[in-house]
Amino acid sequence: LADIENAVEVLEEEKLIDEEDLTRIKEALQSLQQLPADEWYSHNNLEALDTMRAAMASNAQKLQADMSQAAGAMAAFEKLKDQLPPSVKERLEREFGEALEGLNAGGMRANQQLRDALSKIDPSKLGQVNGDRLRQLRESLEKNRRSLQDMLGESGENGLTQDEQALRDLLAGEGTCPSCGGQGCSPGDRPGAGGISRGPGHAPTRLGEDSDLGTRNLEGLESNDLTRSTLGASVSENIVEHDIDKSKLGPRAGGATENLGSGGEAVWTDQLLPEERNVLERYFE
């Protein structure tokens, strides 16, 4: 019971969840604590403890993920509002609305004060919220998220992958870029992955202005090694003269044929019984 008791204590001291949800959890814990000592390690009691522990962890992870998703969307609008393409703004607004629904539902809802403050924001108008107000609400979400993470332990089980959490921390101003350590990344030496919101991603020598290659001579590539030839590869090219038939042809009669038609012969011969032969002879008399 020690881990569950510690978790309830954190939830109560930090005021992380709604009072009704906290009361329900405390009542379930008290019902287990009041069991006689000889029943603490019974099969039913241990199963109830495991169920309660799993439910608390799952609900806390979901709450933490919703807080992280809402804070990430708010951080993006706070820091990059004028640089976000319309499609990205729509996606962030949608994610923020989904996060608000999650904070108001489930086995662990966010505390009432935070939910009331967030409920005054229309997800479709997130970009119009005052910057200071956006920052204050984001900081409250981040504070509660970190408290939940401490309660769950440093396992990172918050519903997000490690890269996703690092990105959200970076947008929230709490993390550092793993590539440059916060010193500023320099342009790479390889073509990027182009996209609607990411630019073309091509290398300088492929599109755009011509690069100075140090020469104006165009040379073809030629190889005499036929061991690496593929099906359909051109081996060589030759110029030859056509063999033209120069004999003169006069007019010809139309409809003429060289073979005369033939017909009238029996196509097949049947072997008939005497009774069948009599029938045919009477029929063709």
GIWO-V915987 format. One record per residue. SS is DSSP state (2 for helix, 1 for strand, 0 for the rest). OMEGA is omega as a letter, one per 30 degrees, with the letter a starting at -180 (* if undefined). Layout:
# GIWO-V915987
<<SS & OMEGA> <SS & OMEGA>>
This chain:
# GIWO-V915987
<<0 & a> <2 & a> <2 & l> <2 & l> <2 & l> <2 & l> <2 & l> <2 & l> <2 & l> <2 & l> <2 & a> <2 & a> <2 & a> <2 & a> <0 & a> <0 & a> <1 & a> <0 & a> <2 & a> <2 & l> <2 & l> <2 & l> <2 & l> <2 & l> <2 & a> <2 & l> <2 & l> <2 & l> <2 & l> <2 & l> <2 & l> <2 & a> <2 & a> <0 & l> <0 & l> <0 & a> <2 & a> <2 & l> <2 & a> <0 & a> <0 & l> <0 & a> <2 & a> <2 & a> <2 & l> <2 & l> <2 & l> <2 & l> <2 & l> <2 & l> <2 & l> <2 & l> <2 & l> <2 & a> <2 & l> <2 & a> <2 & a> <2 & l> <2 & l> <2 & l> <2 & l> <2 & l> <2 & l> <2 & l> <2 & l> <2 & l> <2 & a> <2 & a> <2 & l> <2 & a> <2 & l> <2 & l> <2 & l> <2 & l> <2 & l> <2 & l> <2 & a> <2 & a> <2 & a> <2 & a> <2 & a> <2 & a> <2 & a> <0 & l> <0 & a> <2 & a> <2 & l> <2 & l> <2 & l> <2 & l> <2 & l> <2 & l> <2 & l> <2 & l> <2 & l> <2 & l> <2 & l> <2 & l> <2 & l> <2 & l> <2 & l> <2 & l> <2 & a> <0 & a> <0 & l> <0 & a> <0 & l> <0 & l> <0 & l> <1 & a> <0 & a> <2 & a> <2 & l> <2 & l> <2 & l> <2 & l> <2 & a> <2 & a> <2 & a> <0 & a> <0 & l> <0 & a> <2 & a> <2 & l> <2 & a> <2 & a> <2 & a> <2 & a> <0 & l> <0 & a> <2 & a> <2 & l> <2 & l> <2 & a> <2 & a> <2 & l> <2 & l> <2 & l> <2 & l> <2 & l> <2 & a> <2 & l> <2 & l> <2 & l> <2 & l> <2 & l> <2 & l> <2 & l> <2 & l> <2 & l> <2 & a> <2 & a> <0 & a> <0 & a> <0 & a> <0 & a> <0 & a> <0 & l> <0 & l> <0 & l> <0 & a> <2 & l> <2 & l> <2 & l> <2 & l> <2 & l> <2 & l> <2 & l> <2 & a> <2 & l> <2 & a> <0 & l> <0 & a> <0 & a> <0 & l> <0 & l> <0 & a> <0 & a> <0 & a> <0 & a> <0 & l> <0 & a> <0 & a> <0 & a> <0 & l> <0 & l> <0 & a> <0 & a> <0 & a> <0 & l> <0 & l> <0 & l> <0 & a> <0 & l> <1 & a> <0 & a> <0 & a> <0 & a> <1 & a> <0 & l> <0 & a> <0 & l> <0 & a> <0 & a> <0 & a> <0 & l> <0 & l> <0 & a> <0 & l> <0 & l> <0 & l> <0 & a> <0 & l> <0 & a> <0 & l> <0 & a> <0 & l> <0 & a> <0 & l> <0 & l> <0 & a> <0 & l> <0 & l> <0 & a> <0 & a> <2 & a> <2 & a> <2 & l> <0 & l> <0 & l> <0 & l> <0 & l> <0 & l> <0 & a> <0 & a> <0 & l> <0 & l> <0 & l> <0 & a> <0 & l> <0 & l> <0 & l> <0 & a> <0 & l> <0 & a> <0 & l> <0 & a> <0 & l> <0 & l> <0 & a> <0 & l> <0 & l> <0 & l> <0 & l> <0 & a> <0 & l> <0 & a> <0 & a> <0 & l> <0 & l> <0 & l> <0 & a> <0 & l> <0 & l> <0 & l> <0 & l> <0 & l> <0 & l> <0 & a> <0 & l> <0 & a> <0 & l> <0 & l> <2 & l> <2 & l> <2 & l> <2 & l> <2 & a> <2 & a> <2 & l> <2 & l> <2 & a> <2 & a> <0 & l> <0 & *>>
